[in-house]
Amino acid sequence: MLSEGDLVHIPQDVNMWDFTANGSMNVIKTEKPITGVFMGQVVADTCRVYALGRTSTVQIRHIYPMEEANASKTN
């Protein structure tokens, strides 16, 4: 379960969207995997994340927690 402030992995080719001040929708598709900060769940299948210098909505099925167990270990 994700909590506000958790780091998340967002894979390549994921749509991230938000509405501008004039009401139009601004959509960004990730070109490479990125790291974001989980800001909270909006509805059952979407959440807000802070990534690429902005807060956006993304489908929750496209984000993964960045936990020590999920990270590769290098020595």
PDB file of N, CA, C and O in Angstrom, chain B, residues numbered from 101:
ATOM      1  N   MET B 101       0.845  -1.182   0.000  1.00  0.00           N
ATOM      2  CA  MET B 101       0.000   0.000   0.000  1.00  0.00           C
ATOM      3  C   MET B 101       0.887   1.241   0.000  1.00  0.00           C
ATOM      4  O   MET B 101       1.797   1.355   0.821  1.00  0.00           O
ATOM      5  N   LEU B 102       0.631   2.150  -0.897  1.00  0.00           N
ATOM      6  CA  LEU B 102       1.423   3.378  -0.995  1.00  0.00           C
ATOM      7  C   LEU B 102       0.895   4.440  -0.038  1.00  0.00           C
ATOM      8  O   LEU B 102      -0.308   4.551   0.199  1.00  0.00           O
ATOM      9  N   SER B 103       1.821   5.208   0.500  1.00  0.00           N
ATOM     10  CA  SER B 103       1.478   6.326   1.367  1.00  0.00           C
ATOM     11  C   SER B 103       2.001   7.608   0.740  1.00  0.00           C
ATOM     12  O   SER B 103       2.960   7.582  -0.032  1.00  0.00           O
ATOM     13  N   GLU B 104       1.374   8.723   1.068  1.00  0.00           N
ATOM     14  CA  GLU B 104       1.807  10.006   0.551  1.00  0.00           C
ATOM     15  C   GLU B 104       3.286  10.220   0.866  1.00  0.00           C
ATOM     16  O   GLU B 104       3.719  10.040   2.004  1.00  0.00           O
ATOM     17  N   GLY B 105       4.051  10.602  -0.145  1.00  0.00           N
ATOM     18  CA  GLY B 105       5.479  10.840   0.013  1.00  0.00           C
ATOM     19  C   GLY B 105       6.360   9.676  -0.401  1.00  0.00           C
ATOM     20  O   GLY B 105       7.578   9.830  -0.486  1.00  0.00           O
ATOM     21  N   ASP B 106       5.772   8.512  -0.663  1.00  0.00           N
ATOM     22  CA  ASP B 106       6.560   7.359  -1.104  1.00  0.00           C
ATOM     23  C   ASP B 106       7.121   7.594  -2.500  1.00  0.00           C
ATOM     24  O   ASP B 106       6.466   8.190  -3.355  1.00  0.00           O
ATOM     25  N   LEU B 107       8.349   7.114  -2.718  1.00  0.00           N
ATOM     26  CA  LEU B 107       8.929   7.158  -4.053  1.00  0.00           C
ATOM     27  C   LEU B 107       8.332   6.051  -4.895  1.00  0.00           C
ATOM     28  O   LEU B 107       8.143   4.931  -4.419  1.00  0.00           O
ATOM     29  N   VAL B 108       8.032   6.367  -6.165  1.00  0.00           N
ATOM     30  CA  VAL B 108       7.463   5.373  -7.072  1.00  0.00           C
ATOM     31  C   VAL B 108       8.236   5.354  -8.390  1.00  0.00           C
ATOM     32  O   VAL B 108       8.796   6.363  -8.818  1.00  0.00           O
ATOM     33  N   HIS B 109       8.249   4.191  -9.013  1.00  0.00           N
ATOM     34  CA  HIS B 109       8.840   3.991 -10.336  1.00  0.00           C
ATOM     35  C   HIS B 109       7.716   4.128 -11.355  1.00  0.00           C
ATOM     36  O   HIS B 109       6.668   3.497 -11.219  1.00  0.00           O
ATOM     37  N   ILE B 110       7.937   4.951 -12.375  1.00  0.00           N
ATOM     38  CA  ILE B 110       6.971   5.116 -13.459  1.00  0.00           C
ATOM     39  C   ILE B 110       7.672   4.665 -14.735  1.00  0.00           C
ATOM     40  O   ILE B 110       8.633   5.307 -15.157  1.00  0.00           O
ATOM     41  N   PRO B 111       7.217   3.576 -15.363  1.00  0.00           N
ATOM     42  CA  PRO B 111       7.889   3.037 -16.547  1.00  0.00           C
ATOM     43  C   PRO B 111       7.791   3.954 -17.771  1.00  0.00           C
ATOM     44  O   PRO B 111       7.092   4.967 -17.758  1.00  0.00           O
ATOM     45  N   GLN B 112       8.494   3.576 -18.798  1.00  0.00           N
ATOM     46  CA  GLN B 112       8.422   4.254 -20.092  1.00  0.00           C
ATOM     47  C   GLN B 112       7.036   4.066 -20.699  1.00  0.00           C
ATOM     48  O   GLN B 112       6.381   3.052 -20.458  1.00  0.00           O
ATOM     49  N   ASP B 113       6.590   5.043 -21.486  1.00  0.00           N
ATOM     50  CA  ASP B 113       5.350   4.972 -22.274  1.00  0.00           C
ATOM     51  C   ASP B 113       4.081   5.020 -21.418  1.00  0.00           C
ATOM     52  O   ASP B 113       3.078   4.390 -21.754  1.00  0.00           O
ATOM     53  N   VAL B 114       4.127   5.769 -20.314  1.00  0.00           N
ATOM     54  CA  VAL B 114       2.966   5.940 -19.436  1.00  0.00           C
ATOM     55  C   VAL B 114       2.420   7.355 -19.620  1.00  0.00           C
ATOM     56  O   VAL B 114       3.186   8.318 -19.590  1.00  0.00           O
ATOM     57  N   ASN B 115       1.118   7.492 -19.809  1.00  0.00           N
ATOM     58  CA  ASN B 115       0.484   8.805 -19.923  1.00  0.00           C
ATOM     59  C   ASN B 115       0.294   9.425 -18.544  1.00  0.00           C
ATOM     60  O   ASN B 115      -0.209   8.789 -17.618  1.00  0.00           O
ATOM     61  N   MET B 116       0.713  10.693 -18.434  1.00  0.00           N
ATOM     62  CA  MET B 116       0.520  11.488 -17.224  1.00  0.00           C
ATOM     63  C   MET B 116      -0.229  12.740 -17.669  1.00  0.00           C
ATOM     64  O   MET B 116       0.180  13.393 -18.629  1.00  0.00           O
ATOM     65  N   TRP B 117      -1.324  13.083 -16.982  1.00  0.00           N
ATOM     66  CA  TRP B 117      -2.111  14.217 -17.440  1.00  0.00           C
ATOM     67  C   TRP B 117      -2.502  15.142 -16.304  1.00  0.00           C
ATOM     68  O   TRP B 117      -2.484  14.783 -15.127  1.00  0.00           O
ATOM     69  N   ASP B 118      -2.860  16.365 -16.719  1.00  0.00           N
ATOM     70  CA  ASP B 118      -3.328  17.374 -15.780  1.00  0.00           C
ATOM     71  C   ASP B 118      -4.104  18.404 -16.589  1.00  0.00           C
ATOM     72  O   ASP B 118      -3.976  18.468 -17.811  1.00  0.00           O
ATOM     73  N   PHE B 119      -4.901  19.202 -15.910  1.00  0.00           N
ATOM     74  CA  PHE B 119      -5.659  20.252 -16.566  1.00  0.00           C
ATOM     75  C   PHE B 119      -4.970  21.590 -16.343  1.00  0.00           C
ATOM     76  O   PHE B 119      -4.491  21.873 -15.245  1.00  0.00           O
ATOM     77  N   THR B 120      -4.921  22.405 -17.379  1.00  0.00           N
ATOM     78  CA  THR B 120      -4.305  23.724 -17.294  1.00  0.00           C
ATOM     79  C   THR B 120      -5.307  24.720 -16.724  1.00  0.00           C
ATOM     80  O   THR B 120      -6.473  24.383 -16.519  1.00  0.00           O
ATOM     81  N   ALA B 121      -4.858  25.938 -16.470  1.00  0.00           N
ATOM     82  CA  ALA B 121      -5.712  26.978 -15.890  1.00  0.00           C
ATOM     83  C   ALA B 121      -6.908  27.295 -16.785  1.00  0.00           C
ATOM     84  O   ALA B 121      -7.969  27.666 -16.282  1.00  0.00           O
ATOM     85  N   ASN B 122      -6.753  27.155 -18.102  1.00  0.00           N
ATOM     86  CA  ASN B 122      -7.866  27.466 -19.009  1.00  0.00           C
ATOM     87  C   ASN B 122      -8.776  26.259 -19.260  1.00  0.00           C
ATOM     88  O   ASN B 122      -9.696  26.337 -20.074  1.00  0.00           O
ATOM     89  N   GLY B 123      -8.521  25.137 -18.559  1.00  0.00           N
ATOM     90  CA  GLY B 123      -9.412  23.983 -18.654  1.00  0.00           C
ATOM     91  C   GLY B 123      -9.014  22.939 -19.674  1.00  0.00           C
ATOM     92  O   GLY B 123      -9.676  21.905 -19.767  1.00  0.00           O
ATOM     93  N   SER B 124      -7.957  23.165 -20.449  1.00  0.00           N
ATOM     94  CA  SER B 124      -7.534  22.153 -21.417  1.00  0.00           C
ATOM     95  C   SER B 124      -6.690  21.084 -20.717  1.00  0.00           C
ATOM     96  O   SER B 124      -6.123  21.317 -19.649  1.00  0.00           O
ATOM     97  N   MET B 125      -6.625  19.927 -21.336  1.00  0.00           N
ATOM     98  CA  MET B 125      -5.873  18.822 -20.756  1.00  0.00           C
ATOM     99  C   MET B 125      -4.467  18.805 -21.340  1.00  0.00           C
ATOM    100  O   MET B 125      -4.285  18.914 -22.552  1.00  0.00           O
ATOM    101  N   ASN B 126      -3.480  18.668 -20.468  1.00  0.00           N
ATOM    102  CA  ASN B 126      -2.088  18.582 -20.865  1.00  0.00           C
ATOM    103  C   ASN B 126      -1.625  17.155 -20.580  1.00  0.00           C
ATOM    104  O   ASN B 126      -1.641  16.721 -19.429  1.00  0.00           O
ATOM    105  N   VAL B 127      -1.210  16.417 -21.623  1.00  0.00           N
ATOM    106  CA  VAL B 127      -0.796  15.021 -21.471  1.00  0.00           C
ATOM    107  C   VAL B 127       0.681  14.891 -21.813  1.00  0.00           C
ATOM    108  O   VAL B 127       1.147  15.411 -22.827  1.00  0.00           O
ATOM    109  N   ILE B 128       1.405  14.195 -20.956  1.00  0.00           N
ATOM    110  CA  ILE B 128       2.806  13.874 -21.198  1.00  0.00           C
ATOM    111  C   ILE B 128       2.930  12.357 -21.188  1.00  0.00           C
ATOM    112  O   ILE B 128       2.368  11.699 -20.314  1.00  0.00           O
ATOM    113  N   LYS B 129       3.659  11.792 -22.149  1.00  0.00           N
ATOM    114  CA  LYS B 129       3.952  10.368 -22.165  1.00  0.00           C
ATOM    115  C   LYS B 129       5.418  10.202 -21.792  1.00  0.00           C
ATOM    116  O   LYS B 129       6.287  10.822 -22.407  1.00  0.00           O
ATOM    117  N   THR B 130       5.703   9.378 -20.797  1.00  0.00           N
ATOM    118  CA  THR B 130       7.087   9.205 -20.378  1.00  0.00           C
ATOM    119  C   THR B 130       7.893   8.570 -21.499  1.00  0.00           C
ATOM    120  O   THR B 130       7.472   7.583 -22.103  1.00  0.00           O
ATOM    121  N   GLU B 131       9.061   9.150 -21.769  1.00  0.00           N
ATOM    122  CA  GLU B 131       9.936   8.640 -22.826  1.00  0.00           C
ATOM    123  C   GLU B 131      10.924   7.613 -22.297  1.00  0.00           C
ATOM    124  O   GLU B 131      11.493   6.835 -23.063  1.00  0.00           O
ATOM    125  N   LYS B 132      11.125   7.615 -20.990  1.00  0.00           N
ATOM    126  CA  LYS B 132      12.007   6.650 -20.336  1.00  0.00           C
ATOM    127  C   LYS B 132      11.487   6.468 -18.913  1.00  0.00           C
ATOM    128  O   LYS B 132      10.698   7.286 -18.441  1.00  0.00           O
ATOM    129  N   PRO B 133      11.908   5.427 -18.230  1.00  0.00           N
ATOM    130  CA  PRO B 133      11.468   5.237 -16.842  1.00  0.00           C
ATOM    131  C   PRO B 133      11.898   6.425 -15.980  1.00  0.00           C
ATOM    132  O   PRO B 133      12.996   6.958 -16.141  1.00  0.00           O
ATOM    133  N   ILE B 134      11.017   6.829 -15.063  1.00  0.00           N
ATOM    134  CA  ILE B 134      11.307   7.959 -14.183  1.00  0.00           C
ATOM    135  C   ILE B 134      10.898   7.620 -12.755  1.00  0.00           C
ATOM    136  O   ILE B 134      10.183   6.651 -12.502  1.00  0.00           O
ATOM    137  N   THR B 135      11.369   8.440 -11.842  1.00  0.00           N
ATOM    138  CA  THR B 135      11.002   8.324 -10.435  1.00  0.00           C
ATOM    139  C   THR B 135      10.066   9.466 -10.081  1.00  0.00           C
ATOM    140  O   THR B 135      10.269  10.596 -10.524  1.00  0.00           O
ATOM    141  N   GLY B 136       9.048   9.183  -9.290  1.00  0.00           N
ATOM    142  CA  GLY B 136       8.111  10.202  -8.852  1.00  0.00           C
ATOM    143  C   GLY B 136       7.809  10.059  -7.371  1.00  0.00           C
ATOM    144  O   GLY B 136       8.269   9.122  -6.718  1.00  0.00           O
ATOM    145  N   VAL B 137       7.038  10.990  -6.854  1.00  0.00           N
ATOM    146  CA  VAL B 137       6.596  10.965  -5.469  1.00  0.00           C
ATOM    147  C   VAL B 137       5.080  10.781  -5.463  1.00  0.00           C
ATOM    148  O   VAL B 137       4.351  11.548  -6.092  1.00  0.00           O
ATOM    149  N   PHE B 138       4.623   9.777  -4.759  1.00  0.00           N
ATOM    150  CA  PHE B 138       3.186   9.497  -4.653  1.00  0.00           C
ATOM    151  C   PHE B 138       2.537  10.587  -3.812  1.00  0.00           C
ATOM    152  O   PHE B 138       2.955  10.846  -2.683  1.00  0.00           O
ATOM    153  N   MET B 139       1.502  11.230  -4.375  1.00  0.00           N
ATOM    154  CA  MET B 139       0.834  12.327  -3.690  1.00  0.00           C
ATOM    155  C   MET B 139      -0.542  11.935  -3.148  1.00  0.00           C
ATOM    156  O   MET B 139      -1.133  12.681  -2.367  1.00  0.00           O
ATOM    157  N   GLY B 140      -1.046  10.792  -3.548  1.00  0.00           N
ATOM    158  CA  GLY B 140      -2.338  10.335  -3.049  1.00  0.00           C
ATOM    159  C   GLY B 140      -3.196   9.755  -4.146  1.00  0.00           C
ATOM    160  O   GLY B 140      -3.005  10.051  -5.325  1.00  0.00           O
ATOM    161  N   GLN B 141      -4.147   8.923  -3.750  1.00  0.00           N
ATOM    162  CA  GLN B 141      -5.058   8.287  -4.689  1.00  0.00           C
ATOM    163  C   GLN B 141      -6.235   9.215  -4.952  1.00  0.00           C
ATOM    164  O   GLN B 141      -6.781   9.812  -4.024  1.00  0.00           O
ATOM    165  N   VAL B 142      -6.628   9.336  -6.230  1.00  0.00           N
ATOM    166  CA  VAL B 142      -7.743  10.206  -6.612  1.00  0.00           C
ATOM    167  C   VAL B 142      -9.042   9.409  -6.567  1.00  0.00           C
ATOM    168  O   VAL B 142      -9.955   9.741  -5.811  1.00  0.00           O
ATOM    169  N   VAL B 143      -9.117   8.387  -7.356  1.00  0.00           N
ATOM    170  CA  VAL B 143     -10.240   7.440  -7.351  1.00  0.00           C
ATOM    171  C   VAL B 143      -9.627   6.052  -7.383  1.00  0.00           C
ATOM    172  O   VAL B 143      -8.405   5.920  -7.304  1.00  0.00           O
ATOM    173  N   ALA B 144     -10.430   5.030  -7.494  1.00  0.00           N
ATOM    174  CA  ALA B 144      -9.943   3.654  -7.397  1.00  0.00           C
ATOM    175  C   ALA B 144      -8.798   3.342  -8.356  1.00  0.00           C
ATOM    176  O   ALA B 144      -7.911   2.564  -8.006  1.00  0.00           O
ATOM    177  N   ASP B 145      -8.792   3.926  -9.555  1.00  0.00           N
ATOM    178  CA  ASP B 145      -7.780   3.530 -10.539  1.00  0.00           C
ATOM    179  C   ASP B 145      -6.788   4.635 -10.929  1.00  0.00           C
ATOM    180  O   ASP B 145      -5.948   4.410 -11.800  1.00  0.00           O
ATOM    181  N   THR B 146      -6.861   5.807 -10.318  1.00  0.00           N
ATOM    182  CA  THR B 146      -5.902   6.866 -10.631  1.00  0.00           C
ATOM    183  C   THR B 146      -5.329   7.474  -9.353  1.00  0.00           C
ATOM    184  O   THR B 146      -5.919   7.388  -8.276  1.00  0.00           O
ATOM    185  N   CYS B 147      -4.158   8.094  -9.513  1.00  0.00           N
ATOM    186  CA  CYS B 147      -3.516   8.746  -8.374  1.00  0.00           C
ATOM    187  C   CYS B 147      -2.764   9.969  -8.872  1.00  0.00           C
ATOM    188  O   CYS B 147      -2.600  10.169 -10.075  1.00  0.00           O
ATOM    189  N   ARG B 148      -2.310  10.786  -7.925  1.00  0.00           N
ATOM    190  CA  ARG B 148      -1.515  11.974  -8.237  1.00  0.00           C
ATOM    191  C   ARG B 148      -0.071  11.671  -7.884  1.00  0.00           C
ATOM    192  O   ARG B 148       0.212  11.090  -6.836  1.00  0.00           O
ATOM    193  N   VAL B 149       0.843  12.065  -8.762  1.00  0.00           N
ATOM    194  CA  VAL B 149       2.272  11.913  -8.520  1.00  0.00           C
ATOM    195  C   VAL B 149       2.974  13.214  -8.872  1.00  0.00           C
ATOM    196  O   VAL B 149       2.529  13.969  -9.736  1.00  0.00           O
ATOM    197  N   TYR B 150       4.081  13.456  -8.184  1.00  0.00           N
ATOM    198  CA  TYR B 150       4.942  14.578  -8.534  1.00  0.00           C
ATOM    199  C   TYR B 150       6.134  13.994  -9.268  1.00  0.00           C
ATOM    200  O   TYR B 150       6.906  13.220  -8.701  1.00  0.00           O
ATOM    201  N   ALA B 151       6.280  14.369 -10.541  1.00  0.00           N
ATOM    202  CA  ALA B 151       7.385  13.876 -11.365  1.00  0.00           C
ATOM    203  C   ALA B 151       7.617  14.869 -12.492  1.00  0.00           C
ATOM    204  O   ALA B 151       6.692  15.562 -12.917  1.00  0.00           O
ATOM    205  N   LEU B 152       8.825  14.937 -12.963  1.00  0.00           N
ATOM    206  CA  LEU B 152       9.194  15.844 -14.056  1.00  0.00           C
ATOM    207  C   LEU B 152       8.868  17.297 -13.719  1.00  0.00           C
ATOM    208  O   LEU B 152       8.546  18.088 -14.606  1.00  0.00           O
ATOM    209  N   GLY B 153       8.953  17.644 -12.436  1.00  0.00           N
ATOM    210  CA  GLY B 153       8.747  19.019 -12.005  1.00  0.00           C
ATOM    211  C   GLY B 153       7.306  19.480 -11.951  1.00  0.00           C
ATOM    212  O   GLY B 153       7.044  20.682 -11.907  1.00  0.00           O
ATOM    213  N   ARG B 154       6.366  18.546 -11.953  1.00  0.00           N
ATOM    214  CA  ARG B 154       4.944  18.910 -11.910  1.00  0.00           C
ATOM    215  C   ARG B 154       4.130  17.804 -11.256  1.00  0.00           C
ATOM    216  O   ARG B 154       4.586  16.665 -11.149  1.00  0.00           O
ATOM    217  N   THR B 155       2.932  18.142 -10.823  1.00  0.00           N
ATOM    218  CA  THR B 155       2.011  17.161 -10.263  1.00  0.00           C
ATOM    219  C   THR B 155       1.047  16.737 -11.360  1.00  0.00           C
ATOM    220  O   THR B 155       0.436  17.582 -12.014  1.00  0.00           O
ATOM    221  N   SER B 156       0.909  15.425 -11.562  1.00  0.00           N
ATOM    222  CA  SER B 156       0.068  14.888 -12.632  1.00  0.00           C
ATOM    223  C   SER B 156      -0.770  13.735 -12.112  1.00  0.00           C
ATOM    224  O   SER B 156      -0.504  13.183 -11.044  1.00  0.00           O
ATOM    225  N   THR B 157      -1.779  13.385 -12.880  1.00  0.00           N
ATOM    226  CA  THR B 157      -2.598  12.207 -12.614  1.00  0.00           C
ATOM    227  C   THR B 157      -2.089  11.067 -13.482  1.00  0.00           C
ATOM    228  O   THR B 157      -1.726  11.276 -14.639  1.00  0.00           O
ATOM    229  N   VAL B 158      -2.064   9.868 -12.927  1.00  0.00           N
ATOM    230  CA  VAL B 158      -1.606   8.690 -13.662  1.00  0.00           C
ATOM    231  C   VAL B 158      -2.422   7.485 -13.195  1.00  0.00           C
ATOM    232  O   VAL B 158      -2.890   7.450 -12.058  1.00  0.00           O
ATOM    233  N   GLN B 159      -2.587   6.510 -14.070  1.00  0.00           N
ATOM    234  CA  GLN B 159      -3.287   5.296 -13.662  1.00  0.00           C
ATOM    235  C   GLN B 159      -2.419   4.560 -12.650  1.00  0.00           C
ATOM    236  O   GLN B 159      -1.226   4.354 -12.875  1.00  0.00           O
ATOM    237  N   ILE B 160      -3.022   4.170 -11.544  1.00  0.00           N
ATOM    238  CA  ILE B 160      -2.272   3.567 -10.441  1.00  0.00           C
ATOM    239  C   ILE B 160      -1.633   2.243 -10.838  1.00  0.00           C
ATOM    240  O   ILE B 160      -0.632   1.843 -10.243  1.00  0.00           O
ATOM    241  N   ARG B 161      -2.189   1.555 -11.831  1.00  0.00           N
ATOM    242  CA  ARG B 161      -1.611   0.270 -12.256  1.00  0.00           C
ATOM    243  C   ARG B 161      -0.266   0.436 -12.943  1.00  0.00           C
ATOM    244  O   ARG B 161       0.448  -0.545 -13.149  1.00  0.00           O
ATOM    245  N   HIS B 162       0.094   1.688 -13.307  1.00  0.00           N
ATOM    246  CA  HIS B 162       1.354   1.942 -13.998  1.00  0.00           C
ATOM    247  C   HIS B 162       2.488   2.369 -13.079  1.00  0.00           C
ATOM    248  O   HIS B 162       3.598   2.608 -13.555  1.00  0.00           O
ATOM    249  N   ILE B 163       2.244   2.472 -11.777  1.00  0.00           N
ATOM    250  CA  ILE B 163       3.319   2.888 -10.877  1.00  0.00           C
ATOM    251  C   ILE B 163       3.675   1.751  -9.930  1.00  0.00           C
ATOM    252  O   ILE B 163       2.836   0.914  -9.596  1.00  0.00           O
ATOM    253  N   TYR B 164       4.928   1.737  -9.505  1.00  0.00           N
ATOM    254  CA  TYR B 164       5.423   0.675  -8.639  1.00  0.00           C
ATOM    255  C   TYR B 164       6.207   1.295  -7.491  1.00  0.00           C
ATOM    256  O   TYR B 164       6.960   2.245  -7.706  1.00  0.00           O
ATOM    257  N   PRO B 165       6.047   0.777  -6.276  1.00  0.00           N
ATOM    258  CA  PRO B 165       6.798   1.326  -5.144  1.00  0.00           C
ATOM    259  C   PRO B 165       8.291   1.078  -5.317  1.00  0.00           C
ATOM    260  O   PRO B 165       8.701   0.022  -5.800  1.00  0.00           O
ATOM    261  N   MET B 166       9.093   2.050  -4.922  1.00  0.00           N
ATOM    262  CA  MET B 166      10.548   1.892  -4.943  1.00  0.00           C
ATOM    263  C   MET B 166      10.977   1.551  -3.519  1.00  0.00           C
ATOM    264  O   MET B 166      11.269   2.431  -2.709  1.00  0.00           O
ATOM    265  N   GLU B 167      11.005   0.262  -3.241  1.00  0.00           N
ATOM    266  CA  GLU B 167      11.388  -0.225  -1.923  1.00  0.00           C
ATOM    267  C   GLU B 167      12.743  -0.904  -2.029  1.00  0.00           C
ATOM    268  O   GLU B 167      13.179  -1.285  -3.115  1.00  0.00           O
ATOM    269  N   GLU B 168      13.388  -1.045  -0.911  1.00  0.00           N
ATOM    270  CA  GLU B 168      14.686  -1.701  -0.903  1.00  0.00           C
ATOM    271  C   GLU B 168      14.600  -3.106  -1.490  1.00  0.00           C
ATOM    272  O   GLU B 168      15.533  -3.555  -2.156  1.00  0.00           O
ATOM    273  N   ALA B 169      13.503  -3.798  -1.251  1.00  0.00           N
ATOM    274  CA  ALA B 169      13.329  -5.157  -1.773  1.00  0.00           C
ATOM    275  C   ALA B 169      13.225  -5.164  -3.290  1.00  0.00           C
ATOM    276  O   ALA B 169      13.553  -6.170  -3.919  1.00  0.00           O
ATOM    277  N   ASN B 170      12.772  -4.056  -3.900  1.00  0.00           N
ATOM    278  CA  ASN B 170      12.617  -3.968  -5.342  1.00  0.00           C
ATOM    279  C   ASN B 170      13.867  -3.415  -6.030  1.00  0.00           C
ATOM    280  O   ASN B 170      13.996  -3.529  -7.249  1.00  0.00           O
ATOM    281  N   ALA B 171      14.774  -2.829  -5.282  1.00  0.00           N
ATOM    282  CA  ALA B 171      15.945  -2.206  -5.871  1.00  0.00           C
ATOM    283  C   ALA B 171      17.050  -3.235  -6.084  1.00  0.00           C
ATOM    284  O   ALA B 171      17.214  -4.158  -5.286  1.00  0.00           O
ATOM    285  N   SER B 172      17.797  -3.069  -7.156  1.00  0.00           N
ATOM    286  CA  SER B 172      18.931  -3.970  -7.391  1.00  0.00           C
ATOM    287  C   SER B 172      20.075  -3.552  -6.475  1.00  0.00           C
ATOM    288  O   SER B 172      20.300  -2.361  -6.256  1.00  0.00           O
ATOM    289  N   LYS B 173      20.782  -4.514  -5.953  1.00  0.00           N
ATOM    290  CA  LYS B 173      21.871  -4.233  -5.034  1.00  0.00           C
ATOM    291  C   LYS B 173      23.188  -4.384  -5.771  1.00  0.00           C
ATOM    292  O   LYS B 173      23.408  -5.379  -6.461  1.00  0.00           O
ATOM    293  N   THR B 174      24.067  -3.395  -5.629  1.00  0.00           N
ATOM    294  CA  THR B 174      25.393  -3.457  -6.224  1.00  0.00           C
ATOM    295  C   THR B 174      26.429  -3.313  -5.137  1.00  0.00           C
ATOM    296  O   THR B 174      26.261  -2.516  -4.213  1.00  0.00           O
ATOM    297  N   ASN B 175      27.467  -4.055  -5.235  1.00  0.00           N
ATOM    298  CA  ASN B 175      28.565  -3.986  -4.263  1.00  0.00           C
ATOM    299  C   ASN B 175      29.838  -3.599  -4.954  1.00  0.00           C
ATOM    300  O   ASN B 175      30.881  -3.486  -4.309  1.00  0.00           O
TER     301      ASN B 175
END
